[in-house]
Structures are given as structure tokens and as C-alpha cells.
Amino acid sequence: MGRHKPSESISSVAELIPDQNSSQSSKKRKLIIVSIISLFLLVSCAISAILLVHYRTNGSGPSESLVRAKPTQAISKTCSKTRYPELCVNSLLDFPGSLTADQRDLVHISVNMTLQRVGHALYGASEISNLEMDTRVRSAYEDCLELLEDSVDHLSSSLNSVGPDSKAGSTGDVLTWLSAALTNQDTCTEGFEDVNGVVKNQMVLHLRDLTELVSNCLAIYSASSDDEDFSGIPIQNRRKLLEYDPIPTYTTIPPFPPIFTNKPYVTPVFKPAAASGAGFIARDMTFENWAGPSKHQAVALRVGADHAVVYRCNVIGYQDTLYVHSQRQFYRECDIYGTVDFIFGNAAVVFQNCSIYARKPMAQQKNTITAQSRKDPNQNTGISIHNCRIVATSDLEASKNSFATYLGRPWKMYSRVVYMISYMGDHIQPQGWLEWNSTSALDKLYYGEYMNYGPGGAVGQRVKWPGYRVITSTVEASKFTVAQFIYGSSWLPSTGVAFVSGLSL
């Protein structure tokens, strides 16, 4: 697939965005955030007042907001389906009208309440002075603000879609938006793991309980949607409303990212080429991070856009090459190069007709193709690799007996990856998959293989983990196709990019 290599790298055209670390752009951005969040809070207050009148028409008295009441049967039943039921009960009881709401009303209340909490967190975080921040802290802080902004967008879109008469978005849309909001919270929190100081302490206060609240919101909606998880097991076991720039955005690639710990590169997350927004399409381009293997984590491309398409592109790096961060993505006829965890993140993503090249790593390293980071069982995310070629570069081919290559390892507890009808070279280890560490939840992940072939495709010696399975049912395998996994039949035709909606090639 080298025929698709263009003559120009993205790094030569990525200087379109001004330096957002300048004091002038920081002040401007802060004014925008404060203005928009102030408006948002006013609208939220108005919505709360309307809900208060609506839900109290059945006779609930004014004492509801003054005395903490016992949860109703509807609240107890709704919260029993969440991962944090005590927080769920307390947060719903604090919201006007919850005592007279039925289970369907509680879905709307849950999204509204979570939206308000994330909005308050963004407003508070934007007030933190960034004048004394060093480069690393500032990067984590700026990234977190952007992620919180995106979460407000996703929750706003979800709120518009869960009303009793709303037709703004499908079940798949809302599951995608809420899953992305949860991923944003995780990424924001992880960005501050390796920093200390006043800014981190302030951010921890603003972010308190947000991940759990978004998780509960996702669980409540999932349970109400009568949908099924893509494993065939019930889920229970876009447009941006506050879009500052409707055009997908890009940022530059740093020549030498810092060396951190042995984990996917998440701080800073927005310094490689990055795409956000909705409807991003890249075609016939090369995204390359020039840092060699000795520089460890070095992202070439990060995509967090919904309905994103990357077509006939090259994504080249070593460790952590391609960050499929969140939302629905499709890669067709691409060449992807790397060593450790070189396709990672928590998008719902399908790779189709791609060539995935493992490269020669550093001494003592093992190659792992995927590191999927699904953290919550209700997220509709995962990596599906369909009709692709899993091969080695010439330098690895010459020394493949010295370096082990695996199909993936679980970055987070509910990691989900499927390989279907793909060719696998003999550089793939017979056991196929690698543990992240000794505490990996091997019973909660979902790793599947369906009708793969080639010398590395034999499954007889694969791992015996509870979460690993050889897929034999076309019904189960079909859950990971373009049509069902990313709902691609509804949005890919307008892109003009070829795709196969089902299993058949």
C-alpha cells in the first residue's frame, strides 16, 4: 500500500493554528469560555425552573428542596443499574422534580444534572490563573479545558436527544456522545497524574465526582435504550451546540516528545497532528512523528472527531503512533507503522483494507499493535480490524526471532478489540495477546478473532483468558462491522469513500 504515500507530510502544512500558549490567545480563550459558560448556566437555570414546574404538577410540595427525602422506587430502580448507585441517588435527589419523575423522566434529569455539573466545573477551571504554570502543567491544564468544553458539547447534544418528543439524535448518537464525554473525563484526570502543585489541587476539586457522574448518566441511558452491547450481551451486565470553529482543527507535531512512564502518551495529548469536531476527512496524506524509538511515546496523529474518515493515508511512528481518542472513526486503505501500543485509545473505530506494519523496536521491547482503553462496560467503543494485513517491516522481518509481536494488550479494564478476516504474518506470537500487568482484568476485557488466516492467524495456542474468544458466529462478528459498530451506513456514503458495511468482502 506504499503507492498511497504522498510527497508531503502533514508537518509541513500544520502551521495553520496560532500558538495558543501566547498570553493574548489565552486571555481571548478565557473570555470566550466565561461568556459561553455564563450563558449556559443561565439557560440551565431556566431549564431547571421549567422542570421544577413540570415535575411538581402531581402535587409534590416545596419542602422537597429543603429536606433530603428517601428515594422513590423509580430512583432506586434507576440507580441500581449504575456503577455508583449511592452517588446516583444523592445527585438525583438534589435535582428539582426528581421525586415525582418516572424512569423515563429520570433519564432526562440525569443528563441535565450531569451537564450542569460539568458546566460548573469548566467555569471554575477556566478561572484558575495560568500565569505561573510551567510548560508541563500548562499543557495538562489547557488540554483539560478543551476536554471539558467537548464534554459540555456532548452532553448538550445528548440532552437535546433524550426529551420526550426529541428526534435530534439516535440511540447510537447518544451512546457515542456520552461515551466520549466519559473518555474526556478520564483523559483530563490522567493528564494531571504526573504533575503536582496548586493547579493540580484546584483541578482535582473541580473534577471531583465528574467521571462517576458521567458513568452513571451513561448507564442510566443505556439501560433505558433497549439496546444491546456489540458483544451480544445486554449493556447493563454532533454536531456540537457550542462549536467555536466548525472546521476540523489541526495542531503541530513536536520533534521530540518527553519521556514518561511505560504507558500510552497522554500528557500532553494535543501536540501531535490532531483532529476534532465532526465530519473530519483526511485523504492521501502522511502523518509522521520523526522521533525515533529512543524517544518512547511519540504520537503522530490524534483523532477525536465524530464521523471521522482517514482514507489512503500513512500514519508513521514508533510507540503510540495513532491515538484513536473517541467517537466514531473509519480508516480505509491506510498504512500504519509502529512498535509499542501503536494503535491506542477509546474510539469506536473500524479499520478496513489497511496494512498494519510492526517495526523493529528497541532492545528488550515487545511490539503490541493495540492498547484499547475502554474503561466502562456501557461505552460503545472498541477497535475492529477487518480485512487488513498484519505484517512486519523489512527490518523487523530480518530480526523477528529477537522481538515478540502481539495483537494487543488491555490498557483499561474493559478493553475491546476484534480482528476479522485479516491476514497475519508469522511475526505474531502464537499466544496472540499480552497482559498489561499482573492486575489486568482478563475476565472483563473482550478480545475476539474471526476467520483470520496466514501463519500468524492460527488460534490453537492463543491465551486462555476468560475475556478472549474465537468468534464462530456470524451474528456476533457482525456486531463489529461498519454497519453495526459505527453505524457507518448512515454517514459514510456522503463521504465518497468506499466501504463494506457487513462481513462480506
C-alpha positions in Angstrom: 0.0 0.0 0.0 3.1 2.2 -0.3 1.6 3.6 -3.5 -0.6 5.9 -1.4 2.4 7.7 0.1 2.0 11.4 -0.8 5.0 13.6 -1.3 4.2 16.0 1.6 3.9 15.3 5.3 1.3 16.9 7.5 4.0 18.6 9.5 4.6 20.9 6.5 1.0 22.1 6.4 0.1 22.1 10.1 1.2 25.6 10.9 -2.3 27.0 10.4 -3.2 27.3 14.0 -1.6 30.2 16.0 0.3 29.4 19.2 -2.4 29.0 21.9 0.2 29.4 24.7 0.6 33.0 24.0 -0.9 35.3 26.7 -3.1 37.1 24.2 -4.8 33.9 22.9 -5.1 32.6 26.4 -6.9 35.7 27.5 -9.2 35.6 24.5 -10.0 32.0 25.0 -10.7 32.6 28.7 -13.2 35.4 27.8 -14.9 33.1 25.3 -15.2 30.3 27.9 -16.5 32.6 30.6 -19.1 34.2 28.3 -20.3 30.9 26.9 -20.5 29.2 30.3 -22.2 32.1 31.8 -24.9 31.9 29.1 -25.0 28.1 29.6 -25.6 28.5 33.3 -28.4 31.0 32.7 -30.1 28.6 30.2 -29.6 25.7 32.7 -31.3 27.6 35.4 -34.2 28.3 33.1 -34.5 24.7 32.2 -34.4 23.7 35.9 -37.2 26.1 36.6 -39.3 24.7 33.8 -38.6 21.2 35.0 -39.5 22.2 38.6 -42.9 23.4 37.4 -43.4 20.4 35.2 -42.5 17.6 37.6 -44.4 19.2 40.6 -47.7 19.2 38.8 -48.5 16.0 40.6 -48.6 17.7 44.0 -45.1 17.5 45.4 -44.7 20.3 48.0 -42.0 22.9 48.3 -40.4 21.0 51.1 -38.8 18.7 48.5 -35.8 21.0 48.0 -35.4 21.7 51.8 -35.4 18.2 53.3 -33.5 15.2 51.9 -36.2 12.7 51.1 -36.0 9.0 50.7 -35.5 7.9 47.1 -38.6 6.9 45.2 -39.0 3.4 43.7 -38.2 4.9 40.3 -34.9 6.5 41.6 -33.9 3.3 43.4 -34.5 1.1 40.4 -32.8 3.5 38.0 -29.7 3.9 40.2 -29.4 0.2 40.8 -28.3 -0.1 37.2 -25.3 2.2 37.6 -21.8 1.6 38.8 -22.0 4.2 41.6 -25.6 3.8 43.0 -25.1 5.9 46.1 -23.8 8.9 44.2 -26.6 8.4 41.7 -29.3 8.5 44.4 -27.9 11.6 46.1 -27.3 13.5 42.9 -30.8 12.8 41.5 -32.4 13.7 44.9 -30.7 17.1 44.7 -32.3 17.9 41.3 -35.7 19.6 41.3 -38.6 17.4 40.3 -36.9 14.0 40.8 -39.3 12.8 43.5 -42.2 12.9 41.0 -40.3 11.7 38.0 -40.8 8.3 36.4 -37.9 6.3 35.0 -38.1 8.0 31.5 -38.1 11.4 33.1 -35.0 10.4 35.2 -33.0 9.8 32.0 -33.6 13.5 31.1 -32.9 14.7 34.6 -29.7 12.6 34.8 -28.3 14.1 31.5 -29.4 17.6 32.6 -27.9 17.3 36.0 -24.6 15.9 34.7 -24.4 18.7 32.1 -24.8 21.4 34.8 -22.1 19.8 36.9 -19.6 19.6 34.0 -20.5 23.2 33.0 -19.8 24.4 36.6 -16.5 22.5 36.6 -15.5 24.1 33.3 -16.5 27.6 34.6 -14.4 27.1 37.8 -11.4 25.6 35.9 -11.3 28.5 33.5 -11.0 30.9 36.4 -7.7 29.3 37.5 -4.7 31.7 36.9 -2.3 30.2 34.5 0.4 32.8 34.7 2.7 30.8 37.0 2.3 27.4 35.3 5.3 25.6 33.9 5.1 24.1 30.4 4.0 20.7 31.6 1.3 21.9 34.0 0.0 24.4 31.4 -0.2 21.7 28.8 -2.3 19.4 31.1 -4.4 22.4 32.1 -5.1 23.6 28.5 -5.9 20.1 27.4 -8.3 19.6 30.3 -10.2 22.8 29.5 -10.6 21.6 25.9 -11.8 18.2 27.0 -14.3 19.8 29.4 -15.6 22.0 26.6 -16.0 18.9 24.4 -17.9 17.2 27.3 -20.3 20.1 27.6 -20.9 19.8 23.8 -21.5 16.1 24.0 -23.9 16.4 27.0 -25.7 19.3 25.4 -26.3 17.2 22.3 -27.4 14.3 24.4 -29.9 16.5 26.3 -31.4 17.6 23.1 -32.0 14.0 22.1 -33.5 12.5 25.3 -36.5 14.7 25.7 -39.9 13.0 25.4 -40.6 14.5 22.0 -37.0 14.8 20.7 -35.8 13.4 17.4 -32.4 15.2 17.4 -30.3 12.1 17.7 -30.5 8.3 17.5 -29.7 5.9 20.3 -26.3 5.3 18.7 -25.6 9.0 18.7 -26.3 9.5 22.4 -24.3 6.4 23.4 -21.4 7.8 21.3 -21.6 11.3 22.9 -21.9 10.0 26.5 -19.1 7.5 25.9 -16.9 10.3 24.5 -17.8 12.6 27.5 -16.6 9.8 29.8 -13.4 9.3 27.9 -12.8 13.0 28.1 -13.0 13.0 31.8 -10.6 10.1 32.1 -8.1 11.8 29.8 -8.3 15.0 31.7 -7.7 13.3 35.0 -4.8 11.2 33.6 -3.2 14.4 32.3 -2.5 15.5 35.9 -1.3 12.2 37.2 2.4 13.1 36.8 2.2 16.7 37.9 1.9 18.3 41.3 1.2 21.7 42.8 -1.6 24.3 43.3 -3.1 24.0 39.8 -3.5 20.2 40.2 -5.1 20.6 43.6 -7.6 23.1 42.2 -8.4 21.0 39.2 -9.0 17.9 41.5 -11.6 19.9 43.4 -13.4 21.0 40.2 -13.2 17.5 38.7 -14.4 15.7 41.8 -17.1 13.0 41.0 -17.4 14.1 37.3 -16.2 10.7 36.0 -18.6 8.8 38.2 -21.5 11.2 37.3 -20.9 10.8 33.6 -20.6 7.0 34.1 -23.9 6.9 35.9 -25.5 9.0 33.2 -24.3 6.6 30.5 -25.5 3.6 32.5 -29.0 5.1 33.0 -29.4 5.9 29.3 -28.0 2.6 28.2 -30.5 0.7 30.4 -33.4 2.8 29.0 -32.5 2.4 25.4 -33.4 -1.3 25.0 -30.2 -1.7 23.0 -27.6 -4.4 23.2 -23.8 -4.3 23.5 -21.9 -5.3 20.5 -20.8 -8.5 22.2 -24.4 -9.6 22.1 -24.6 -9.2 25.9 -27.1 -6.6 27.3 -25.3 -3.3 28.0 -26.3 -3.3 31.6 -24.1 -6.5 32.7 -22.7 16.0 16.6 -22.9 18.1 15.9 -21.6 20.5 18.6 -24.0 23.0 20.1 -21.2 25.2 21.4 -18.9 24.8 18.4 -16.3 27.6 18.3 -15.0 26.5 14.9 -17.0 24.3 12.6 -13.9 23.3 10.6 -11.8 20.4 12.0 -8.7 21.7 13.6 -5.0 20.7 13.4 -2.0 21.2 15.6 1.7 20.7 15.1 3.9 17.7 15.7 6.7 18.1 18.3 10.0 16.7 17.1 10.9 15.3 20.5 8.1 14.5 23.0 9.2 13.9 26.6 9.9 10.5 28.1 7.3 9.4 30.7 6.4 6.0 32.1 5.6 2.8 30.2 2.0 3.8 29.2 0.3 5.4 26.3 1.3 9.1 25.8 -1.5 11.2 27.2 0.3 14.3 28.5 0.3 16.5 26.5 -2.2 14.9 24.3 -2.8 17.6 21.7 0.7 18.3 20.5 0.7 15.9 17.5 -1.4 16.4 14.5 -4.9 16.4 15.9 -8.4 16.4 14.5 -11.6 17.3 16.5 -15.1 18.5 15.6 -17.4 16.5 13.3 -17.0 15.2 9.8 -13.2 15.2 9.6 -11.8 13.6 6.5 -8.1 13.1 5.7 -7.2 11.7 2.3 -3.9 10.8 0.6 -1.8 12.3 3.4 1.1 11.3 5.6 1.2 11.9 9.4 4.6 11.1 10.7 6.3 11.7 14.1 10.0 11.9 13.4 11.1 11.0 16.9 12.9 7.6 16.8 12.2 4.7 19.0 14.6 6.0 21.7 12.1 8.9 22.3 9.5 6.4 23.6 5.9 7.8 23.3 5.5 9.8 20.2 2.0 10.3 18.7 1.8 11.1 15.0 -2.0 11.6 14.8 -4.7 12.0 17.3 -8.4 11.8 16.2 -11.3 12.7 18.5 -13.8 13.7 15.8 -17.1 12.1 15.3 -17.8 10.6 11.8 -14.1 10.8 11.1 -12.7 9.2 7.9 -9.0 8.6 7.2 -8.6 7.3 3.7 -5.4 6.2 1.8 -3.2 7.8 4.4 0.1 6.8 6.1 0.5 7.1 9.9 4.1 6.6 10.8 5.8 6.4 14.2 7.1 4.0 16.8 5.5 3.9 20.2 1.9 5.2 20.4 1.6 6.2 16.7 -2.1 6.6 16.3 -4.3 7.9 19.1 -7.9 7.0 18.2 -9.2 9.0 21.2 -13.0 9.0 21.0 -16.2 8.9 18.9 -16.9 7.1 15.6 -14.0 6.7 13.2 -13.3 4.8 9.9 -9.9 4.0 8.4 -9.7 2.7 4.8 -6.7 1.6 2.8 -4.2 3.1 5.2 -0.7 2.1 6.1 0.0 2.3 9.9 3.5 1.8 11.3 4.7 1.4 14.9 6.1 -0.7 17.7 4.5 -0.4 21.2 0.8 0.2 21.6 0.8 1.9 18.2 -3.0 1.9 17.8 -4.5 3.1 21.1 -7.4 5.0 22.6 -11.2 4.6 23.2 -12.9 5.5 19.9 -15.5 3.2 18.2 -13.3 2.6 15.2 -13.1 0.2 12.2 -10.0 -0.3 10.1 -10.8 -1.8 6.7 -8.4 -2.9 4.0 -5.4 -1.4 5.9 -1.9 -2.6 6.2 -0.6 -2.6 9.8 3.2 -2.8 10.0 5.1 -3.7 13.1 8.6 -2.2 13.1 11.8 -3.2 14.8 11.6 -1.9 18.4 14.3 -1.0 20.9 16.2 -3.8 22.7 14.2 -5.6 25.3 10.9 -4.2 23.9 7.9 -6.2 22.8 5.7 -5.0 20.0 1.9 -4.6 20.8 -0.3 -3.5 18.0 -3.3 -2.3 20.0 -3.9 -0.8 23.5 -7.6 -0.2 23.7 -8.8 1.9 26.7 -12.5 1.2 27.3 -13.0 1.8 31.0 -16.7 1.4 31.4 -18.8 -1.6 30.3 -21.5 0.7 29.0 -19.3 2.5 26.5 -20.0 1.6 22.9 -16.3 1.7 22.0 -13.6 -0.6 20.7 -11.2 -1.4 17.9 -12.4 -3.5 14.9 -9.7 -4.6 12.4 -11.5 -6.0 9.3 -9.9 -7.4 6.2 -6.5 -6.0 7.0 -2.9 -7.1 6.6 -0.9 -7.5 9.8 2.7 -7.7 8.6 6.3 -6.8 9.6 8.6 -4.2 8.1 11.8 -5.4 6.5 14.0 -4.6 9.5 11.7 -6.5 11.9 11.3 -9.4 9.4 15.1 -9.8 9.5 15.2 -10.0 13.3 11.7 -11.2 14.2 13.1 -14.1 16.3 14.6 -11.5 18.7 11.4 -9.4 19.1 8.0 -10.6 20.1 4.9 -9.0 18.4 1.4 -9.3 19.9 -2.1 -8.3 18.6 -2.6 -6.1 21.7 -2.8 -5.6 25.4 -5.5 -4.2 27.6 -4.8 -0.6 28.6 -8.1 -0.3 30.6 -10.3 -2.9 32.3 -13.0 -3.3 29.6 -10.6 -3.2 26.7 -12.3 -4.4 23.4 -10.5 -5.4 20.2 -11.6 -7.7 17.4 -9.6 -8.9 14.3 -11.8 -10.3 11.5 -10.9 -11.9 8.2 -7.4 -10.4 8.3 -4.0 -11.8 7.2 -1.5 -12.3 10.0 2.2 -12.8 9.3 4.5 -15.2 11.2 5.9 -12.4 13.4 2.7 -12.7 15.5 3.3 -14.7 18.7 1.3 -18.0 18.9 -0.4 -16.8 22.2 -1.6 -13.7 20.3 -2.2 -11.3 23.2 -0.2 -9.8 26.1 -1.2 -8.8 29.6 -0.8 -5.2 30.6 0.4 -6.1 34.0 -0.3 -8.7 36.8 -3.5 -6.9 37.8 -5.1 -6.8 34.3 -8.8 -7.7 34.5 -8.7 -10.6 32.0 -12.3 -11.6 32.7 -13.7 -8.2 31.8 -12.0 -7.5 28.5 -13.3 -8.6 25.1 -10.7 -9.9 22.7 -12.0 -11.7 19.6 -10.7 -13.3 16.4 -12.9 -14.3 13.5 -11.7 -16.2 10.4 -8.2 -14.7 10.3 -5.6 -16.5 8.2 -1.9 -16.6 7.4 0.9 -18.1 9.5 0.1 -15.9 12.5 -3.6 -16.4 12.4 -3.7 -19.9 14.0 -5.6 -19.8 17.2 -4.6 -23.2 18.7 -2.1 -21.7 21.1 -3.9 -18.5 21.9 -4.3 -17.2 25.5 -6.9 -18.9 27.7 -8.2 -15.7 29.3 -11.9 -15.6 30.2 -12.3 -12.5 28.1 -10.7 -14.0 25.0 -12.8 -15.8 22.4 -12.6 -17.3 19.0 -15.7 -16.0 17.3 -17.6 -18.6 15.4 -21.0 -16.9 15.0 -21.6 -14.5 12.1 -24.2 -12.8 14.2 -21.6 -12.0 16.9 -18.9 -11.0 14.3 -21.4 -8.7 12.5 -21.6 -6.6 15.7 -18.2 -5.3 14.8 -18.8 -4.3 11.2 -19.1 -0.8 9.7 -22.9 -1.0 9.7 -23.4 -2.1 13.3 -20.3 -0.9 15.2 -20.0 2.7 14.0 -23.4 3.0 12.2 -21.5 3.7 9.1 -24.2 3.0 6.6 -25.9 6.2 7.7 -23.0 8.6 7.3 -20.2 7.1 5.2 -21.9 7.3 1.8 -21.8 11.1 1.8 -18.0 11.0 2.2 -17.5 9.2 -1.2 -15.1 6.7 0.5 -15.5 3.1 -0.4 -16.6 0.8 2.4 -18.0 -2.6 3.1 -20.9 -2.4 5.5 -21.1 -6.1 6.6 -18.7 -9.0 6.8 -18.7 -9.9 3.1 -15.8 -8.5 1.1 
